[in-house]
Amino acid sequence: MDKFWTSLKKRYSLEQPVEELLAYDTAMRAKAFREQDHFDVPTGVVSLIKSLKRAGISLALASSSHTLVIDAIPLV
């Protein structure tokens, strides 16, 4: 995202530092997720996760999103 905001800052002559633009973007995305009351989950994903959990298989999830955004998304 820093490259994205660096590019926008240059293209549109934005005055704010890139760090401030990144923080604003993160806050707005987190807010948008918190305000959602429904998320579409691809068919079969929930049953797959439940089956793997019942089988004792450990699961992990990786994301490049900021933890503020990740924490705003409700667990299935």
HUBEL-V707159 format. One record per pair of residues at least 6 apart in sequence whose ideal C-beta (glycine too) atoms are under 6 Angstrom apart, sorted by the first residue. I is the first residue (numbers start at 1). J is the second residue. Records with the same first field share a line. If there is no record, write none. Layout:
# HUBEL-V707159
I=J + J
This chain:
# HUBEL-V707159
1=22
2=18
5=18 + 21 + 22
6=18
9=18
26=66 + 68
29=69
30=68 + 69 + 72
33=72 + 73
34=72
41=76
46=76
63=70
